[in-house]
Each structure stands twice: as structure tokens, then as C-alpha cells.
Amino acid sequence: MRTKHIAAIFAFCLMIVVGVSACQKSGTNTETTTSDATTTETRAVEVARVDLGRGVGADNHITEQTEAFRPNETVYAAVITSGSAPSAEIRTRWTFQDGQVVDESTRTIAPTGDAVTEFHVSKPEGLPVGKYRVEVFLNGAPAATKEFEVRRT
């Protein structure tokens, strides 16, 4: 009788140990899955491309792409980014062919995936005819460059 009692206690203790072990493994798997999901969601922000054109839509995408403009037109740049971050800084520097800075502008974004940020340049008296460049910086580092031209036509 005493042997049956000891065997029952041993079996009960064994069940508790196995149950606790199974719960700990399950918790570990959940944490790993959560960690993997967090890594995927916080993929670093990158500049995918820069589009230039004469206009932008409500979604900030260029509506009429071109790299040739007239002096009195506004030149729009749509900076397309991918990735996520609680905060990222995009800066544009617009320069004339002689290196003179025409304009600089900065926007802070908090993307949670693909995003489009609009920048533009124009002058009341019109942009001088010539070749230009827009440089895009992401968090202070060079990220993209796009060249365009202003012509009389």
C-alpha cells in the first residue's frame, strides 16, 4: 500500500515537472516569434528612388514625370522611401550647374512602410536656364541624386 502511495506521488510530481517544462518552451517560442515580427516591422528606412515632374497628386506621387522644365515651372521631387522608423529626416539640396545652392528643404517623417515625401523648387522670376541637380540625404547621409534641366521652349 505504501508503494502505491509513493508511486502516485512520484507520478504526480513528474506530471508537474513535465507541465512546467512545456509551458516554458511555449513561452520561449512566443517570444522568438514576437522578436522576429518586430525585426521585420522595423526594417531600416531607405530611399528607393526619386521621381521628378511638373505636378504631384494627393498621394505625393508625380503626376507628369519629366527631367526638362521651363523657367516659370515648379520642379517637384517625390522621394519614395521604404522601411519603418519612429523618425527619419529627409533633406534635399537643389543646386545650379555652377554649384550654387538654389534651395534646401528638410522634412521629418515617421514611415511604417512605403512612403512618398514631396519637395519642390521654383523662383518668382523663374529658374535660370541650365542644368540642375537635386541631392537627397537621409538622416544626414547621401541617399540619391537626380539631374534635370531648365530650357526655353
Buried (B, 14 or more C-beta within 10 A) or exposed (E): EEEEEEEEEEEEEEEEEEEEEEEEEEEEEEEEEEEEEEEEEEEEBEBBEBBBBBEBEEEBBBEEEBEEBEBEBBBBBBBBBBBBBEEBBBBBBBBBBEEEEBBBBEEEBEBEEEBBBBBBBBEEEEBBEEEBBBBBBBEEEEBBEBEBEBEEE
